[in-house]
């Protein structure tokens, strides 16, 4: 399959980086249990516990050492064992039972939230710049926890408690999951002392952000060192609810990555497909963590639709990840039968196709420079990333998100979405990329000065930046080369830039201005004035392998979702990448991705549609049917086989592609492409 323009993501790992055994069918078993609940663990039966997991095809379950309430679930020198724990070593009993059945048991330890320690040691709690504790208010009836201060002696307690677990369970420790690794308030006495030591102004917001990251890095360094002092091989992961460019500085402390992304719990259905496309470039094994809950974490009697869990797990496989489903163990210690009936319906399907997913790497040819690196104001769902991801997914392109430290050389096209700064280092790397034949799509302010002459690769299309366009919203009239709708003027909702084209530039779209901008006493109709006449300002320009959009087109598509804004970007990509890895006809909701094992390429097709059925989040209830269709995959391989049935599918070679007739399916299918 491999060509010069495709890339299998995931570099070889050194021996000390390797995760001993990262399983495909994991459970993250929350156990945040109040001291006001009696009989904790009273119904735990090791045989029933294992039998329930095995019947659901689970082969790894994360169990608790210490929870957000601050209670410990095993023997400890600390006087913080759960006061109503009926099985003194509940964690040990879980480990022994599961290991006898070849089920791994990573161990959970809370870090950033600990209700008990916050009560016993208020001096260990984060304080904001107004002098207030961060997190749960004293008389709050709702959820929430006090945030623990990583500059305080609380971290010494963390280290000691973690090493106690290592000593207690020895070689039976499969791994650690350290949770809530972030800082918010940095104005406690401990933090103010750190500001003094560093010579930083605690009023400076940039230095506040720097201290937050420093404290997070320090706590992961210390905890990782504490684990490795006792156990050289177990897995270690630190969870902050998101994996982004900030992870780079801490990667040495991670054996693998877990992408927490519960779609109905605040992350949404686009968080995972964006985040995984960055996480998988970091050279670590990775898994996708969703939950069984209909809504968010920790809800009892709450069950996701089967189709939703199926979609989330098979999307993980399509992106080269293993699966983890979150559950919350009842205080009695008995697993909920309905939960594992739900999970089993999906995990048994995962088990069937696992041989075609083990060791598979994603194959890509387009890179998007991750906007999070330059604007951290909306990390979980950056609008530039969202717009780019939606456009590329709906166009069935194979792509990754990268940062400035990534290797760009294996990609054919690099996209700079709206906000990439024109720093000397970035311009130098962009020049090297384009000099080696790479194609570039830049939009709005990416790789440009605020005003003045342009340098770097974008200078091939733009001579200078004059400032903002006079009108907003304004209208874009595409050329015939850019769109078949060249006689139509399309509204551009977000304000663009006025630029002067370079000498050899081809103008692919021009501005048509409205009669006037809308003001309090100068307006037309409900929203804005209609198009009036052309200004001659270029809005989309091309020179060679570089195309520039003067509007923030990726932000525009994220905010307004007008198909024209997507289609002009896809048209630009087609100019630079006329033979993409995958081509197919079908609804834009049909997703297509490629992964690769040494002896075959896997085509993953998914068709599930999240719907806004409630007020606050989207749900998936039904797998969507897809009729028999042709899929073109650029490959040298010659056969197509349906997974896991082994059924041979009609396929023929046409102009460098294998054209596969995929039979009708419901929701999902996998095709193995072989020699």
C-alpha positions as CSV (number, residue, x, y, z in Angstrom):
1,X,0.0,0.0,0.0
2,X,2.8,2.4,1.0
3,X,3.5,5.2,-1.4
4,X,5.7,8.3,-1.1
5,X,2.6,10.3,-0.1
6,X,1.2,8.0,2.6
7,X,2.4,7.6,6.1
8,X,1.8,4.9,8.7
9,X,1.7,6.8,12.0
10,X,3.5,5.5,15.1
11,X,7.3,5.3,15.4
12,X,9.1,2.3,16.9
13,X,9.4,2.5,20.7
14,X,12.5,1.8,22.7
15,X,12.3,-1.0,25.3
16,X,11.9,1.2,28.3
17,X,9.0,3.0,26.6
18,X,7.0,-0.2,25.8
19,X,3.8,-0.8,27.6
20,X,3.9,-4.4,28.9
21,X,0.4,-5.4,27.7
22,X,-2.1,-2.7,26.6
23,X,-5.3,-4.6,26.1
24,X,-8.0,-3.9,23.5
25,X,-11.1,-4.4,25.7
26,X,-10.7,-2.4,28.9
27,X,-13.0,-1.1,31.7
28,X,-12.2,2.0,33.7
29,X,-14.1,1.1,36.9
30,X,-14.7,4.3,39.0
31,X,-15.3,3.8,42.7
32,X,-15.7,7.2,44.2
33,X,-17.6,6.2,47.4
34,X,-18.9,8.3,50.2
35,X,-18.2,7.6,53.9
36,X,-21.9,7.9,54.5
37,X,-22.6,4.7,52.6
38,X,-22.5,1.5,54.7
39,X,-21.3,-2.0,53.7
40,X,-18.8,-1.0,51.1
41,X,-17.6,-4.0,49.2
42,X,-20.1,-6.3,51.1
43,X,-21.4,-7.9,47.9
44,X,-18.0,-8.4,46.3
45,X,-17.7,-12.0,45.0
46,X,-14.4,-12.7,43.2
47,X,-15.9,-15.5,41.1
48,X,-19.0,-13.4,40.1
49,X,-16.8,-10.3,39.5
50,X,-14.5,-12.2,37.0
51,X,-17.4,-14.1,35.4
52,X,-19.2,-10.9,34.6
53,X,-16.1,-9.4,33.1
54,X,-15.3,-12.5,31.1
55,X,-18.8,-12.9,29.7
56,X,-18.5,-9.3,28.5
57,X,-15.1,-10.1,26.8
58,X,-13.3,-7.6,29.1
59,X,-9.6,-8.3,29.5
60,X,-8.4,-5.3,31.6
61,X,-10.1,-3.4,34.4
62,X,-8.8,-0.4,36.2
63,X,-9.5,-0.6,40.0
64,X,-9.2,1.8,42.9
65,X,-6.5,2.4,45.4
66,X,-7.7,5.9,46.5
67,X,-10.8,7.8,45.2
68,X,-11.9,11.5,45.0
69,X,-13.5,11.2,48.4
70,X,-10.0,10.5,49.7
71,X,-10.7,6.9,50.9
72,X,-8.3,4.0,50.4
73,X,-9.5,0.5,49.5
74,X,-6.7,-1.7,50.8
75,X,-4.5,-2.0,53.9
76,X,-2.5,1.2,54.6
77,X,-0.3,2.8,57.1
78,X,-2.4,5.9,56.5
79,X,-5.6,6.2,58.6
80,X,-7.7,6.8,55.5
81,X,-9.1,3.4,54.7
82,X,-12.8,3.7,53.9
83,X,-14.5,3.5,57.3
84,X,-17.2,1.2,56.0
85,X,-15.0,-1.2,54.0
86,X,-16.1,-4.7,54.7
87,X,-13.3,-6.3,52.7
88,X,-10.1,-4.8,54.1
89,X,-8.2,-5.5,50.9
90,X,-10.8,-5.0,48.2
91,X,-8.2,-3.9,45.7
92,X,-6.1,-6.9,46.4
93,X,-9.1,-9.3,46.1
94,X,-9.9,-7.7,42.7
95,X,-6.3,-8.0,41.5
96,X,-6.0,-11.7,42.6
97,X,-9.3,-12.7,41.0
98,X,-8.6,-11.0,37.7
99,X,-5.1,-12.1,37.4
100,X,-6.2,-15.7,37.7
101,X,-8.4,-15.1,34.7
102,X,-5.8,-13.2,32.7
103,X,-7.4,-9.9,33.2
104,X,-5.1,-7.0,33.8
105,X,-5.7,-4.6,36.7
106,X,-4.2,-1.1,36.4
107,X,-4.5,0.8,39.7
108,X,-6.3,4.1,40.0
109,X,-5.0,6.9,42.3
110,X,-6.6,10.3,42.5
111,X,-4.3,13.3,42.4
112,X,-6.0,16.6,41.7
113,X,-9.1,16.0,43.8
114,X,-9.2,14.6,47.3
115,X,-12.1,15.6,49.5
116,X,-10.7,14.1,52.7
117,X,-7.3,15.7,52.3
118,X,-8.9,19.1,51.5
119,X,-10.8,18.9,54.9
120,X,-7.8,17.7,56.9
121,X,-5.3,20.0,55.2
122,X,-7.0,23.2,53.9
123,X,-3.4,24.6,53.4
124,X,-3.1,22.0,50.6
125,X,-6.0,23.3,48.6
126,X,-5.6,25.6,45.5
127,X,-6.3,29.3,46.1
128,X,-7.3,31.7,43.3
129,X,-6.1,35.3,43.0
130,X,-9.0,36.5,45.1
131,X,-7.9,34.4,48.0
132,X,-10.7,31.8,47.7
133,X,-10.4,28.0,47.6
134,X,-10.8,26.5,44.1
135,X,-13.5,24.0,43.6
136,X,-16.5,22.9,45.7
137,X,-18.0,25.5,47.9
138,X,-18.5,24.6,51.6
139,X,-22.3,24.5,51.5
140,X,-22.7,23.2,47.9
141,X,-25.4,20.5,47.4
142,X,-24.2,19.8,43.9
143,X,-21.1,18.0,42.6
144,X,-17.6,19.1,42.6
145,X,-14.4,18.7,44.5
146,X,-11.7,21.0,46.0
147,X,-8.7,21.2,43.8
148,X,-5.4,20.1,45.4
149,X,-2.3,22.4,45.2
150,X,0.7,20.7,43.5
151,X,3.1,23.2,45.1
152,X,2.1,22.1,48.6
153,X,3.3,19.1,50.7
154,X,0.2,17.2,49.4
155,X,2.5,15.9,46.7
156,X,4.8,14.3,49.3
157,X,1.7,12.4,50.6
158,X,0.9,11.3,47.0
159,X,4.4,9.9,46.6
160,X,4.4,8.0,49.8
161,X,0.9,6.5,49.2
162,X,1.8,5.5,45.7
163,X,5.0,3.7,46.8
164,X,3.0,2.0,49.6
165,X,0.8,0.5,46.8
166,X,3.9,-0.7,44.9
167,X,5.3,-2.4,48.1
168,X,1.9,-3.9,49.0
169,X,1.3,-5.6,45.6
170,X,4.8,-5.9,44.1
171,X,4.9,-7.7,40.8
172,X,1.1,-7.8,40.7
173,X,1.0,-4.1,39.9
174,X,0.1,-3.9,36.2
175,X,0.0,-0.2,36.0
176,X,-1.1,3.1,37.5
177,X,-3.8,5.6,36.3
178,X,-3.2,8.9,38.0
179,X,-6.2,11.2,37.6
180,X,-6.9,14.9,37.6
181,X,-3.6,16.3,36.5
182,X,-4.1,20.0,36.1
183,X,-3.9,23.2,38.1
184,X,-6.2,26.2,38.2
185,X,-5.5,28.4,41.2
186,X,-1.9,29.4,41.8
187,X,-2.1,31.9,44.6
188,X,-1.8,29.7,47.7
189,X,1.1,30.5,50.1
190,X,3.0,27.5,48.6
191,X,2.5,28.9,45.1
192,X,3.4,32.5,46.1
193,X,6.6,31.2,47.5
194,X,7.3,29.5,44.2
195,X,6.7,32.8,42.4
196,X,9.2,34.4,44.7
197,X,11.8,31.7,44.1
198,X,11.4,32.0,40.4
199,X,11.4,35.8,40.4
200,X,8.0,35.9,38.6
201,X,5.2,38.3,39.1
202,X,2.1,36.4,40.5
203,X,-0.1,39.1,38.9
204,X,1.3,38.3,35.4
205,X,-1.3,36.0,33.7
206,X,1.4,34.5,31.4
207,X,3.5,33.6,34.4
208,X,0.5,32.1,36.1
209,X,-0.1,29.8,33.1
210,X,3.6,29.0,33.1
211,X,3.5,28.0,36.8
212,X,0.5,25.8,36.2
213,X,2.3,23.9,33.5
214,X,5.5,23.8,35.7
215,X,3.6,22.3,38.6
216,X,1.9,19.7,36.4
217,X,5.2,18.7,34.9
218,X,6.8,18.4,38.3
219,X,4.1,16.2,39.8
220,X,4.3,13.8,36.8
221,X,8.1,13.7,37.1
222,X,8.0,12.9,40.8
223,X,5.2,10.4,40.6
224,X,6.7,8.6,37.6
225,X,10.1,8.5,39.4
226,X,8.4,7.1,42.5
227,X,6.8,4.3,40.5
228,X,9.9,3.4,38.6
229,X,11.9,3.3,41.8
230,X,9.7,0.4,42.8
231,X,8.5,-1.1,39.5
232,X,10.5,-0.8,36.2
233,X,7.9,-2.2,33.8
234,X,4.3,-1.4,34.8
235,X,2.2,1.1,32.7
236,X,1.9,4.7,33.9
237,X,-0.6,7.3,32.7
238,X,-1.5,10.8,34.0
239,X,-5.0,12.0,33.1
240,X,-6.0,15.6,32.6
241,X,-9.0,15.0,30.4
242,X,-7.3,15.9,27.2
243,X,-4.2,15.2,25.1
244,X,-2.7,18.2,23.4
245,X,0.6,19.8,22.5
246,X,1.4,20.5,26.1
247,X,2.0,16.8,26.5
248,X,5.3,16.9,24.6
249,X,7.3,18.1,27.6
250,X,6.0,15.3,29.8
251,X,6.0,12.3,27.3
252,X,8.9,10.6,29.0
253,X,6.7,10.0,32.0
254,X,4.0,8.2,30.0
255,X,4.1,4.6,29.0
256,X,1.0,5.1,26.8
257,X,-1.8,7.6,26.3
258,X,-5.4,7.3,27.2
259,X,-7.8,9.7,25.4
260,X,-10.6,10.5,27.8
261,X,-13.5,11.5,25.6
262,X,-17.0,10.8,26.8
263,X,-19.1,12.4,24.1
264,X,-22.1,13.1,26.2
265,X,-20.1,14.2,29.2
266,X,-18.9,17.5,27.9
267,X,-16.4,16.4,25.3
268,X,-18.8,16.0,22.3
269,X,-18.6,13.7,19.4
270,X,-15.8,15.7,17.6
271,X,-13.3,15.8,20.5
272,X,-12.0,12.2,20.0
273,X,-11.6,12.3,16.2
274,X,-9.6,15.5,16.5
275,X,-7.5,14.6,19.6
276,X,-6.6,11.0,18.5
277,X,-5.2,12.4,15.2
278,X,-2.7,14.4,17.3
279,X,-2.1,11.9,20.0
280,X,-1.1,9.1,17.6
281,X,1.7,11.1,16.2
282,X,3.5,11.3,19.6
283,X,5.0,7.8,19.3
284,X,3.2,6.2,22.3
285,X,0.6,3.4,22.3
286,X,-2.8,4.9,22.9
287,X,-6.4,4.0,23.7
288,X,-9.8,5.7,23.6
289,X,-11.7,6.1,26.8
290,X,-15.5,6.6,26.6
291,X,-18.1,5.6,29.1
292,X,-21.2,3.4,29.4
293,X,-23.2,6.3,30.8
294,X,-26.1,7.9,28.9
295,X,-24.8,11.2,30.1
296,X,-21.6,11.9,32.1
297,X,-19.3,10.2,34.6
298,X,-20.6,8.6,37.8
299,X,-24.3,8.2,36.9
300,X,-25.9,5.1,38.3
301,X,-28.7,3.4,36.4
302,X,-27.5,5.3,33.3
303,X,-27.0,3.4,30.1
304,X,-25.8,4.5,26.7
305,X,-27.5,3.2,23.6
306,X,-25.8,0.1,22.1
307,X,-25.3,1.9,18.8
308,X,-23.5,4.8,20.5
309,X,-21.1,2.5,22.3
310,X,-20.6,0.5,19.1
311,X,-19.8,3.7,17.2
312,X,-17.4,5.0,19.8
313,X,-15.5,1.7,20.1
314,X,-15.3,1.0,16.4
315,X,-14.2,4.6,15.8
316,X,-11.3,3.9,18.2
317,X,-10.3,0.9,16.1
318,X,-10.6,2.9,12.9
319,X,-8.0,5.4,14.4
320,X,-5.6,2.7,15.5
321,X,-6.6,2.8,19.2
322,X,-7.6,0.2,21.8
323,X,-10.9,0.6,23.7
324,X,-11.7,1.6,27.3
325,X,-15.2,2.0,28.6
326,X,-15.9,3.7,31.9
327,X,-18.2,2.3,34.5
328,X,-18.9,3.1,38.2
329,X,-18.9,0.2,40.6
330,X,-21.8,0.1,43.0
331,X,-20.6,0.7,46.6
332,X,-21.6,-3.0,47.4
333,X,-18.8,-4.1,45.1
334,X,-21.1,-6.0,42.7
335,X,-20.9,-5.3,39.0
336,X,-24.1,-4.2,37.3
337,X,-25.5,-6.9,35.0
338,X,-27.2,-4.4,32.6
339,X,-24.0,-2.5,32.2
340,X,-22.0,-5.6,31.2
341,X,-24.8,-6.9,29.0
342,X,-24.4,-3.5,27.1
343,X,-20.6,-3.6,27.0
344,X,-20.5,-7.3,26.1
345,X,-22.7,-6.7,23.0
346,X,-19.9,-4.4,21.7
347,X,-16.8,-6.0,23.1
348,X,-17.6,-9.4,21.7
349,X,-17.7,-7.7,18.2
350,X,-14.4,-6.0,19.0
351,X,-12.9,-9.4,20.0
352,X,-13.9,-10.8,16.6
353,X,-12.0,-8.2,14.6
354,X,-9.1,-7.7,17.0
355,X,-6.6,-9.7,14.8
356,X,-7.1,-7.1,12.1
357,X,-6.5,-4.2,14.5
358,X,-3.6,-5.4,16.7
359,X,-0.5,-3.3,15.8
360,X,-2.3,-1.4,13.1
361,X,-1.1,2.1,12.3
362,X,-3.1,4.8,10.7
363,X,-2.2,5.8,7.1
364,X,-2.3,9.5,6.3
365,X,-1.1,12.0,3.7
366,X,-2.4,15.4,5.0
367,X,-1.3,17.2,8.2
368,X,-3.1,20.1,10.0
369,X,-1.0,22.2,12.3
370,X,-2.7,22.0,15.7
371,X,-4.2,25.4,16.5
372,X,-4.1,24.5,20.3
373,X,-0.4,25.1,20.2
374,X,-0.9,28.8,19.5
375,X,-4.2,29.6,21.2
376,X,-5.0,27.7,24.4
377,X,-8.3,29.5,25.1
378,X,-10.4,26.6,23.9
379,X,-8.2,23.5,24.2
380,X,-10.8,20.7,24.2
381,X,-12.6,22.1,21.1
382,X,-10.6,24.7,19.2
383,X,-12.8,26.1,16.5
384,X,-10.0,26.1,13.9
385,X,-9.3,22.4,14.6
386,X,-13.0,21.6,14.5
387,X,-13.5,23.3,11.2
388,X,-10.5,21.6,9.6
389,X,-11.4,18.1,11.0
390,X,-15.0,18.3,9.8
391,X,-14.0,19.4,6.3
392,X,-11.4,16.6,6.0
393,X,-13.6,13.9,7.5
394,X,-16.5,14.8,5.4
395,X,-14.2,14.8,2.4
396,X,-12.9,11.3,3.4
397,X,-9.3,12.5,3.6
398,X,-6.6,10.7,5.7
399,X,-5.0,13.2,8.0
400,X,-3.3,14.0,11.3
401,X,-2.9,17.0,13.5
402,X,0.7,17.9,14.1
403,X,2.7,20.5,16.0
404,X,5.9,22.5,15.2
405,X,8.0,19.7,16.7
406,X,6.5,17.0,14.5
407,X,8.1,15.5,11.4
408,X,6.2,17.0,8.5
409,X,8.3,15.5,5.7
410,X,6.1,12.4,5.1
411,X,2.9,14.4,4.4
412,X,2.0,15.7,0.9
413,X,-0.2,18.6,2.1
414,X,0.1,20.8,5.2
415,X,-2.8,23.0,6.4
416,X,-2.3,26.1,8.5
417,X,-5.7,26.9,10.0
418,X,-6.3,30.6,10.6
419,X,-4.0,31.4,13.5
420,X,-0.5,29.9,12.9
421,X,2.0,32.7,13.7
422,X,4.8,33.8,11.3
423,X,7.6,33.2,13.7
424,X,11.1,32.7,12.2
425,X,11.2,29.1,13.3
426,X,7.9,28.2,11.8
427,X,8.7,30.1,8.5
428,X,12.0,28.2,8.3
429,X,10.3,24.8,8.7
430,X,7.5,25.7,6.3
431,X,10.1,26.7,3.7
432,X,12.0,23.4,4.1
433,X,8.6,21.6,3.7
434,X,7.7,23.4,0.5
435,X,11.2,23.2,-0.9
436,X,11.0,19.4,-0.7
437,X,7.8,19.4,-2.7
438,X,5.2,19.7,0.0
439,X,1.9,21.6,-0.7
440,X,0.6,24.2,1.6
441,X,-2.9,25.6,2.4
442,X,-2.9,28.7,4.6
443,X,-5.8,30.8,5.8
444,X,-6.4,34.2,7.3
445,X,-3.4,35.2,9.5
446,X,-1.5,31.9,9.3
447,X,2.2,32.5,8.4
448,X,1.5,36.2,7.8
449,X,2.6,39.5,9.6
450,X,-0.1,41.7,11.0
451,X,0.6,44.1,8.2
452,X,3.4,44.7,5.7
453,X,5.5,42.5,3.5
454,X,5.2,38.7,3.6
455,X,8.1,36.3,3.9
456,X,8.3,32.5,3.8
457,X,6.3,30.2,1.5
458,X,3.1,32.2,1.5
459,X,5.1,35.1,-0.1
460,X,4.7,33.1,-3.4
461,X,1.0,34.1,-3.4
462,X,0.8,37.2,-1.2
463,X,3.2,40.2,-1.5
464,X,1.8,42.1,1.5
465,X,-0.9,42.4,4.1
466,X,-2.8,45.7,4.2
467,X,-5.1,44.9,7.1
468,X,-8.7,43.9,7.7
469,X,-11.2,43.9,4.8
470,X,-13.4,46.9,4.9
471,X,-16.6,44.9,4.9
472,X,-17.9,42.1,7.2
473,X,-19.8,40.1,6.3
474,X,-18.7,40.3,2.7
475,X,-19.2,37.9,-0.3
476,X,-16.9,35.5,-2.1
477,X,-17.3,35.0,-5.9
478,X,-15.4,31.8,-6.9
479,X,-13.7,31.2,-10.2
480,X,-14.8,28.2,-12.3
481,X,-11.6,26.5,-11.3
482,X,-12.6,26.7,-7.6
483,X,-16.3,26.0,-7.9
484,X,-19.0,25.0,-10.3
485,X,-21.1,27.8,-8.8
486,X,-18.9,30.5,-10.1
487,X,-21.9,32.8,-10.9
488,X,-23.0,32.9,-7.2
489,X,-21.8,35.2,-4.5
490,X,-21.4,33.4,-1.1
491,X,-21.5,35.2,2.2
492,X,-18.3,35.0,4.3
493,X,-19.5,35.5,7.9
494,X,-16.1,36.1,9.6
495,X,-14.0,39.2,8.7
496,X,-11.1,38.5,6.4
497,X,-7.8,40.2,5.4
498,X,-7.1,42.6,2.6
499,X,-3.9,41.3,0.8
500,X,-1.9,42.3,-2.2
501,X,-1.2,39.3,-4.5
502,X,2.3,38.3,-5.6
503,X,3.3,38.7,-9.3
504,X,2.7,35.1,-10.4
505,X,-0.5,34.5,-8.4
506,X,-3.7,33.0,-9.8
507,X,-6.8,34.6,-8.2
508,X,-9.3,31.8,-7.5
509,X,-12.0,34.0,-5.8
510,X,-12.7,37.7,-5.5
511,X,-14.6,39.9,-3.1
512,X,-18.1,41.2,-3.9
513,X,-18.9,43.9,-1.3
514,X,-22.3,44.5,0.3
515,X,-23.9,47.9,0.0
516,X,-22.6,48.8,3.4
517,X,-21.6,47.5,6.8
518,X,-24.5,47.2,9.4
519,X,-24.6,49.8,12.1
520,X,-27.2,51.0,14.5
521,X,-28.6,53.6,12.1
522,X,-27.5,52.1,8.7
523,X,-28.8,48.6,8.2
524,X,-30.8,46.4,5.8
525,X,-33.1,43.4,6.6
526,X,-32.6,41.1,9.5
527,X,-28.8,40.4,9.4
528,X,-26.7,42.2,6.7
529,X,-26.9,44.0,3.4
530,X,-26.9,42.0,0.2
531,X,-24.0,41.9,-2.4
532,X,-23.6,45.0,-4.4
533,X,-20.4,45.1,-6.6
534,X,-16.9,43.6,-7.0
535,X,-14.1,45.3,-5.2
536,X,-11.4,43.4,-7.0
537,X,-9.9,42.3,-3.7
538,X,-8.6,38.7,-4.0
539,X,-10.0,36.3,-1.4
540,X,-8.5,32.9,-2.6
541,X,-5.1,32.8,-4.3
542,X,-2.8,30.1,-5.7
543,X,0.8,30.0,-6.8
544,X,2.2,26.5,-7.6
545,X,1.7,24.3,-4.6
546,X,0.5,27.0,-2.2
547,X,-3.1,28.2,-1.8
548,X,-4.2,31.0,0.5
549,X,-7.7,31.9,1.9
550,X,-8.0,35.5,3.1
551,X,-10.9,34.6,5.4
552,X,-10.7,32.3,8.5
553,X,-12.4,29.6,6.5
554,X,-11.9,26.9,9.1
555,X,-13.3,29.0,11.9
556,X,-16.1,29.9,9.5
557,X,-17.1,26.3,8.8
558,X,-16.9,25.4,12.5
559,X,-19.3,28.2,13.4
560,X,-21.6,28.4,10.4
561,X,-21.4,24.9,8.7
562,X,-22.4,26.2,5.3
563,X,-21.4,23.5,2.8
564,X,-19.9,25.9,0.4
565,X,-17.2,26.9,2.9
566,X,-16.3,23.2,3.1
567,X,-16.5,22.6,-0.6
568,X,-14.1,25.4,-1.6
569,X,-11.5,24.0,0.8
570,X,-12.0,20.5,-0.6
571,X,-11.7,21.9,-4.1
572,X,-8.4,23.5,-3.1
573,X,-7.1,20.2,-1.7
574,X,-8.1,18.5,-4.9
575,X,-5.9,20.9,-6.8
576,X,-2.9,20.0,-4.7
577,X,-3.8,16.3,-4.1
578,X,-5.6,15.0,-7.2
579,X,-5.2,11.4,-6.3
580,X,-6.1,11.0,-2.6
581,X,-5.8,7.8,-0.7
582,X,-9.6,7.2,-0.6
583,X,-12.4,8.2,-2.9
584,X,-16.1,7.3,-2.6
585,X,-19.6,8.5,-3.3
586,X,-22.0,8.7,-0.4
587,X,-23.4,10.9,2.3
588,X,-20.9,13.2,4.0
589,X,-21.8,11.5,7.3
590,X,-20.1,8.3,6.0
591,X,-16.6,8.1,7.5
592,X,-13.7,6.3,5.8
593,X,-10.3,5.7,7.4
594,X,-7.3,3.5,6.6
595,X,-5.0,1.6,9.0
596,X,-2.2,-0.7,8.1
597,X,-0.7,-3.9,9.3
598,X,2.5,-5.4,7.8
599,X,0.7,-7.6,5.4
600,X,-2.6,-5.8,4.7
601,X,-4.4,-2.4,4.7
602,X,-7.7,-2.1,6.5
603,X,-10.5,0.2,5.3
604,X,-12.9,1.2,8.1
605,X,-16.3,2.5,7.1
606,X,-18.6,4.0,9.8
607,X,-22.1,5.5,9.5
608,X,-23.6,6.7,12.7
609,X,-25.1,10.2,13.1
610,X,-25.1,12.0,16.4
611,X,-28.3,13.9,17.0
612,X,-29.2,16.8,19.3
613,X,-32.3,15.1,20.9
614,X,-31.9,16.8,24.3
615,X,-30.9,20.3,25.3
616,X,-27.3,19.8,26.2
617,X,-25.6,17.1,24.1
618,X,-25.8,14.8,21.1
619,X,-26.7,11.1,21.2
620,X,-26.5,8.2,18.8
621,X,-29.3,5.8,18.9
622,X,-29.4,4.0,15.5
623,X,-26.7,2.7,13.2
624,X,-27.4,4.1,9.7
625,X,-27.7,1.9,6.6
626,X,-25.3,2.3,3.6
627,X,-26.2,0.9,0.2
628,X,-23.8,-1.2,-1.9
629,X,-21.2,1.2,-3.1
630,X,-17.8,1.6,-4.7
631,X,-14.7,2.7,-2.7
632,X,-11.5,3.6,-4.5
633,X,-8.4,3.0,-2.4
634,X,-5.0,4.0,-3.8
635,X,-2.9,0.9,-3.3
636,X,-0.8,-1.7,-5.1
637,X,-2.7,-4.5,-3.4
638,X,-5.2,-6.6,-5.4
639,X,-7.7,-8.3,-3.2
640,X,-10.5,-7.2,-0.8
641,X,-11.9,-9.3,2.0
642,X,-14.8,-8.6,4.3
643,X,-13.8,-8.7,8.0
644,X,-14.2,-10.9,10.0
645,X,-16.2,-13.3,7.7
646,X,-13.5,-13.7,5.1
647,X,-15.9,-13.1,2.2
648,X,-14.1,-12.1,-1.0
649,X,-15.4,-8.8,-2.4
650,X,-15.5,-7.7,-6.0
651,X,-12.4,-5.6,-6.7
652,X,-10.5,-4.4,-9.8
653,X,-7.5,-2.2,-10.4
654,X,-8.1,1.1,-12.1
655,X,-5.4,3.8,-12.6
656,X,-3.5,3.1,-9.4
657,X,-6.6,2.4,-7.3
658,X,-8.2,-0.8,-6.1
659,X,-12.0,-0.2,-6.8
660,X,-13.9,-2.3,-4.2
661,X,-17.6,-3.0,-4.3
662,X,-18.6,-2.9,-0.7
663,X,-21.9,-4.6,0.0
664,X,-24.7,-2.8,1.9
665,X,-24.1,-2.6,5.7
666,X,-25.6,-1.2,8.8
667,X,-23.4,1.2,10.8
668,X,-20.0,-0.2,10.2
669,X,-17.9,-2.5,8.2
670,X,-14.2,-3.3,7.8
671,X,-12.5,-4.4,4.6
672,X,-9.1,-6.1,4.5
673,X,-7.0,-5.2,1.4
674,X,-4.4,-7.7,0.7
675,X,-1.9,-8.8,-1.9
